[in-house]
Amino acid sequence: MKALVKTELGFGNLEIQDKEEPQAGKDQVKIEVKYAGICGSDIHTYEGHYKVGVPVTLGHEFAGEVVEVGEGVTAFKSGDRVTSETTFYICGECEYCKAGDYNLCNHRKGLGTQQDGGFTKYLIAREGSVHHLPEHVDYKSAAMTEPLSCTHHAVAKTDISEGDIVVVIGPGPIGLFTAQVAKSRGATVLITGLTNDKVRLDKAKEIGIDYAVNTQEQDIKELVNSLTNGYGADVVFECSGAVPAAKQGLDLLRKKGQYGQVGLFAQPEVQFDLQKIIQKEIRVVGSRSQKPADWEPSLELMNNGSVNAKAMVTHEFDITQWDEAYQAIKSGEAIKVLLTPVD
């Protein structure tokens, strides 16, 4: 079978290879991939900014059909429609594993990073990470369960009440999912971007986000104040990983507001206005990836129509067309790109 493999660290070093078709071992499930999504971390890996266990088949957002189950597997059978968490191995013994916080296990190994992932025809997942697809969730939507789960994880770390004003900064896939999850909790949601985010801001309007704001054309603070009697937003999620956006987010918040950092910064050390956090008694929370408890709620949000994942897909390529997919993403033309396997 053909696979898109990161062969060495550094920029590029991504090539199509012929790999032996894997077999399901004990407590494992073999999945035929139907669609696999390109994540921002895949782009960072390609560009050499994110380290993985090379050589490895990339791709950790995917959905497909079970074609084989290993010894001891009872929850799945051939023909089942599924997706899988990225977790392939955990120690199972640390405090984080025992609490179900697999995303924080120091020994965790993930699909598409340390274990061969979804940019291929078949992959192996651990039974405990696999989830059945609900009736109304198609394969394209299901391939985005992982990024949706990441945003569910972030939103779940905050308290959102009916009618709260929530600002999401950054209208990329993560921002668009965060906005939809926040809206599902009864919030009035504003998502912000720049002039070159027009395609994404238009998509936000299409999927029902209350306000899609180009901050280069409209004063976002004035809008927030008009909606809150001058108090400020209840919750801000920073999804762009841009330092000026983080500063803006703290400024938009009301006293006792909540700030969630979801986007990853290019550099780990950034200037942050701690004085504003102190004086406004802002609660700041970080959110890393997702954990098992985020997956079933995320699938149900798509199943009941609260989240429209399929609408976010703007481009589809097969795995041999990586260069075209990469250019579509880097140009800002694409929102969500899915890859399909080749024989």
C-alpha positions as CSV (number, residue, x, y, z in Angstrom):
1,M,0.0,0.0,0.0
2,K,1.1,3.6,-0.6
3,A,1.7,5.9,2.3
4,L,2.8,9.6,2.8
5,V,5.8,9.3,5.0
6,K,7.9,11.9,6.8
7,T,11.3,10.3,6.3
8,E,13.6,12.7,8.2
9,L,13.3,15.8,10.3
10,G,13.7,19.2,8.8
11,F,11.9,21.0,6.0
12,G,10.3,18.7,3.4
13,N,11.4,15.0,3.5
14,L,7.9,13.9,2.8
15,E,7.5,11.2,0.2
16,I,5.1,8.5,-1.1
17,Q,6.4,5.0,-0.1
18,D,5.2,1.5,-0.7
19,K,4.6,0.0,2.8
20,E,3.5,-3.5,3.8
21,E,-0.2,-3.7,4.7
22,P,-0.4,-3.9,8.6
23,Q,-2.2,-6.7,10.5
24,A,-4.2,-6.2,13.6
25,G,-2.6,-7.6,16.8
26,K,-4.1,-8.3,20.2
27,D,-6.7,-5.6,21.2
28,Q,-6.2,-3.8,17.9
29,V,-8.4,-2.7,15.1
30,K,-7.4,-2.5,11.4
31,I,-9.2,0.4,9.6
32,E,-9.5,1.1,5.9
33,V,-9.1,4.9,5.7
34,K,-11.8,6.8,3.7
35,Y,-10.7,10.4,4.4
36,A,-7.9,11.9,6.4
37,G,-7.7,15.6,7.3
38,I,-4.6,17.8,7.1
39,C,-3.9,19.4,10.5
40,G,-1.9,22.5,11.2
41,S,0.6,20.3,13.0
42,D,1.1,18.3,9.8
43,I,2.1,21.5,8.1
44,H,4.5,22.3,10.9
45,T,5.9,18.8,10.7
46,Y,6.4,19.2,6.9
47,E,8.1,22.5,7.4
48,G,10.4,21.1,10.1
49,H,9.0,23.0,13.1
50,Y,7.4,20.0,14.8
51,K,9.3,16.8,15.7
52,V,7.9,13.4,15.1
53,G,9.3,9.9,15.3
54,V,10.7,9.5,11.8
55,P,10.2,7.6,9.6
56,V,6.4,7.8,10.2
57,T,3.3,7.9,8.1
58,L,1.6,11.2,9.0
59,G,-2.1,11.9,9.5
60,H,-4.0,11.8,12.8
61,E,-7.4,13.0,11.7
62,F,-9.3,10.2,9.8
63,A,-12.3,8.0,9.5
64,G,-12.9,4.7,7.8
65,E,-14.2,1.2,7.9
66,V,-13.1,-1.7,10.1
67,V,-11.7,-4.5,8.0
68,E,-10.1,-6.7,10.6
69,V,-10.0,-7.0,14.4
70,G,-7.3,-8.6,16.6
71,E,-7.6,-11.1,19.4
72,G,-9.6,-9.9,22.3
73,V,-11.5,-7.2,20.4
74,T,-15.2,-7.4,21.2
75,A,-16.6,-3.9,20.6
76,F,-16.0,-3.8,16.8
77,K,-16.4,-6.0,13.8
78,S,-15.6,-5.8,10.0
79,G,-17.9,-3.3,8.3
80,D,-18.2,-0.9,11.2
81,R,-17.9,2.8,10.4
82,V,-15.4,4.3,12.8
83,T,-13.0,7.0,13.7
84,S,-10.2,6.9,16.3
85,E,-8.5,9.0,18.9
86,T,-4.9,9.7,18.1
87,T,-3.7,7.8,21.2
88,F,-2.0,4.6,20.2
89,Y,0.0,3.9,23.4
90,I,-0.2,5.1,27.0
91,C,1.6,4.0,30.1
92,G,-1.7,3.4,31.9
93,E,0.0,3.9,35.3
94,C,0.6,7.6,35.8
95,E,-1.9,9.9,37.6
96,Y,-3.0,11.4,34.2
97,C,-3.8,8.0,32.6
98,K,-5.7,6.9,35.7
99,A,-7.8,10.1,35.4
100,G,-8.4,9.6,31.7
101,D,-6.1,12.6,30.8
102,Y,-4.2,10.6,28.2
103,N,-3.2,13.9,26.5
104,L,-0.9,14.6,29.5
105,C,0.8,11.2,29.8
106,N,4.6,11.6,29.4
107,H,4.8,8.2,27.7
108,R,2.0,8.6,25.2
109,K,2.5,7.7,21.6
110,G,0.2,9.1,19.0
111,L,-0.9,8.0,15.5
112,G,0.7,10.1,12.8
113,T,3.5,11.2,15.1
114,Q,5.2,8.2,16.7
115,Q,3.0,5.5,15.1
116,D,2.0,5.3,11.5
117,G,-1.1,7.4,10.9
118,G,-3.9,7.9,8.3
119,F,-2.2,9.2,5.2
120,T,-2.4,5.7,3.7
121,K,-4.9,3.0,2.9
122,Y,-4.9,1.0,6.1
123,L,-3.8,1.7,9.7
124,I,-3.9,0.0,13.1
125,A,-5.6,1.6,16.1
126,R,-6.0,0.4,19.7
127,E,-9.5,-0.8,20.4
128,G,-9.8,1.6,23.4
129,S,-9.3,4.6,21.1
130,V,-11.8,3.6,18.4
131,H,-15.4,5.1,18.2
132,H,-18.4,4.0,16.2
133,L,-19.9,6.7,13.9
134,P,-23.4,7.8,14.8
135,E,-26.1,7.4,12.1
136,H,-26.0,11.0,10.8
137,V,-22.2,11.4,10.7
138,D,-20.6,10.7,7.3
139,Y,-17.0,9.8,6.7
140,K,-16.0,13.3,5.6
141,S,-17.3,14.9,8.8
142,A,-16.0,12.0,11.0
143,A,-12.5,12.6,9.6
144,M,-12.6,15.9,11.5
145,T,-13.7,14.5,14.9
146,E,-10.1,14.9,16.2
147,P,-9.9,18.7,15.7
148,L,-13.5,19.1,16.9
149,S,-12.6,17.1,20.0
150,C,-9.7,19.5,20.6
151,T,-12.1,22.4,20.6
152,H,-14.6,20.6,22.8
153,H,-11.7,20.0,25.2
154,A,-11.0,23.8,25.3
155,V,-14.6,24.9,25.6
156,A,-15.2,22.3,28.4
157,K,-12.5,24.0,30.4
158,T,-14.6,27.2,30.7
159,D,-18.0,27.9,32.1
160,I,-20.4,29.2,29.4
161,S,-24.0,30.1,30.2
162,E,-27.0,30.8,28.0
163,G,-26.6,34.3,26.5
164,D,-22.9,34.7,27.3
165,I,-20.9,36.8,24.8
166,V,-18.0,34.6,23.5
167,V,-15.2,35.9,21.2
168,V,-13.2,33.5,19.1
169,I,-10.0,35.0,17.7
170,G,-8.8,33.3,14.5
171,P,-11.2,31.9,11.9
172,G,-9.2,28.8,10.9
173,P,-10.6,25.3,11.3
174,I,-9.9,25.3,15.1
175,G,-11.5,28.7,15.5
176,L,-14.6,27.7,13.4
177,F,-15.0,24.5,15.4
178,T,-14.6,26.4,18.7
179,A,-17.2,28.9,17.7
180,Q,-19.7,26.2,16.9
181,V,-19.1,24.3,20.1
182,A,-19.5,27.6,22.1
183,K,-22.7,28.4,20.2
184,S,-24.0,24.9,21.0
185,R,-23.8,25.9,24.7
186,G,-26.1,28.9,24.2
187,A,-23.6,31.6,23.7
188,T,-23.7,34.6,21.3
189,V,-20.5,34.1,19.4
190,L,-18.3,36.5,17.6
191,I,-15.4,35.2,15.5
192,T,-12.7,37.6,14.3
193,G,-10.2,37.6,11.5
194,L,-8.3,39.9,9.1
195,T,-8.9,41.0,5.5
196,N,-7.1,38.0,4.1
197,D,-9.4,35.7,6.1
198,K,-12.4,36.7,4.0
199,V,-13.1,33.1,2.8
200,R,-13.1,31.9,6.4
201,L,-15.2,34.7,7.8
202,D,-17.7,34.1,5.0
203,K,-17.8,30.4,6.0
204,A,-18.5,31.5,9.6
205,K,-21.6,33.3,8.5
206,E,-22.6,30.4,6.4
207,I,-22.5,27.9,9.3
208,G,-24.5,30.3,11.6
209,I,-21.9,32.1,13.8
210,D,-23.6,35.3,15.1
211,Y,-20.9,37.8,14.1
212,A,-18.0,37.4,11.7
213,V,-15.8,40.4,12.2
214,N,-12.9,41.7,10.1
215,T,-11.0,43.6,12.7
216,Q,-9.2,45.6,10.0
217,E,-12.5,47.1,9.0
218,Q,-14.6,47.0,12.2
219,D,-13.8,48.0,15.8
220,I,-14.3,44.7,17.6
221,K,-14.1,46.3,21.1
222,E,-16.8,48.8,20.2
223,L,-19.0,45.9,19.0
224,V,-18.4,43.8,22.1
225,N,-19.1,46.8,24.3
226,S,-22.3,47.5,22.5
227,L,-23.5,43.9,23.1
228,T,-22.5,43.9,26.8
229,N,-23.4,47.4,28.1
230,G,-19.7,48.2,28.2
231,Y,-18.8,45.3,30.4
232,G,-16.8,43.2,27.9
233,A,-16.9,39.6,26.7
234,D,-17.6,36.7,29.1
235,V,-15.2,34.3,27.4
236,V,-12.4,34.7,24.8
237,F,-10.8,31.8,23.0
238,E,-7.5,32.7,21.2
239,C,-7.2,30.3,18.3
240,S,-4.7,32.0,16.0
241,G,-1.4,31.7,18.0
242,A,-0.6,35.3,17.2
243,V,0.8,37.4,20.0
244,P,-1.2,40.6,19.2
245,A,-4.4,38.5,19.2
246,A,-3.6,37.3,22.8
247,K,-3.2,40.9,23.9
248,Q,-6.4,41.9,22.2
249,G,-8.3,39.0,23.8
250,L,-7.4,40.2,27.3
251,D,-8.5,43.7,26.4
252,L,-11.9,42.5,25.2
253,L,-12.7,40.5,28.4
254,R,-14.9,41.8,31.2
255,K,-13.8,41.7,34.8
256,K,-13.9,38.1,36.0
257,G,-13.9,37.0,32.4
258,Q,-12.4,33.7,31.1
259,Y,-9.5,33.4,28.6
260,G,-8.7,30.2,26.8
261,Q,-5.5,29.8,24.9
262,V,-6.0,27.2,22.1
263,G,-3.7,28.4,19.4
264,L,0.0,27.5,19.5
265,F,2.5,30.3,19.3
266,A,5.5,30.2,17.0
267,Q,7.8,30.9,20.0
268,P,7.1,29.5,23.4
269,E,7.9,32.8,25.3
270,V,5.5,35.6,24.5
271,Q,4.7,39.0,26.1
272,F,1.5,38.6,28.2
273,D,-0.3,41.4,30.1
274,L,-0.3,39.9,33.6
275,Q,-1.3,43.2,35.0
276,K,-4.6,43.0,33.1
277,I,-5.1,39.5,34.4
278,I,-4.6,40.7,37.9
279,Q,-6.6,43.9,37.8
280,K,-9.6,42.3,35.9
281,E,-9.4,39.0,37.9
282,I,-9.3,37.1,34.6
283,R,-9.2,33.3,34.7
284,V,-6.7,31.9,32.1
285,V,-6.7,28.3,31.0
286,G,-4.5,26.4,28.5
287,S,-5.9,23.5,26.5
288,R,-3.7,20.8,25.0
289,S,-5.1,18.5,22.4
290,Q,-8.1,16.3,23.5
291,K,-8.8,13.3,25.7
292,P,-11.2,10.3,25.6
293,A,-14.1,12.2,27.3
294,D,-14.2,14.7,24.4
295,W,-14.9,12.2,21.6
296,E,-18.5,11.0,22.1
297,P,-19.8,14.5,22.8
298,S,-18.1,15.7,19.7
299,L,-19.6,13.0,17.5
300,E,-23.0,13.8,19.0
301,L,-22.6,17.5,18.2
302,M,-22.2,16.5,14.5
303,N,-24.9,13.9,14.7
304,N,-27.5,16.4,16.0
305,G,-26.5,19.2,13.7
306,S,-25.0,21.5,16.2
307,V,-21.7,21.4,14.4
308,N,-21.5,21.4,10.6
309,A,-18.1,19.9,9.9
310,K,-18.7,18.9,6.3
311,A,-19.3,22.6,5.3
312,M,-15.7,23.4,6.3
313,V,-14.2,21.1,3.6
314,T,-13.0,23.2,0.7
315,H,-10.5,20.9,-1.0
316,E,-9.9,17.2,-1.5
317,F,-6.8,15.6,-2.9
318,D,-5.3,12.1,-2.8
319,I,-2.1,11.5,-0.8
320,T,0.1,11.8,-4.0
321,Q,-1.1,15.4,-4.4
322,W,0.5,16.7,-1.1
323,D,2.2,19.6,-2.9
324,E,-1.1,20.9,-4.2
325,A,-2.8,20.5,-0.8
326,Y,0.1,22.3,0.9
327,Q,-0.1,25.2,-1.5
328,A,-3.9,25.5,-1.1
329,I,-3.5,25.7,2.7
330,K,-0.5,28.1,2.7
331,S,-2.2,30.5,0.2
332,G,-5.2,30.9,2.6
333,E,-7.5,29.6,-0.2
334,A,-8.4,26.5,1.8
335,I,-10.2,26.1,5.1
336,K,-10.2,22.3,5.6
337,V,-8.4,19.9,3.3
338,L,-9.1,16.2,3.2
339,L,-6.8,13.5,1.7
340,T,-7.9,10.2,0.2
341,P,-5.8,7.0,-0.1
342,V,-4.5,5.5,-3.3
343,D,-4.0,1.8,-4.1
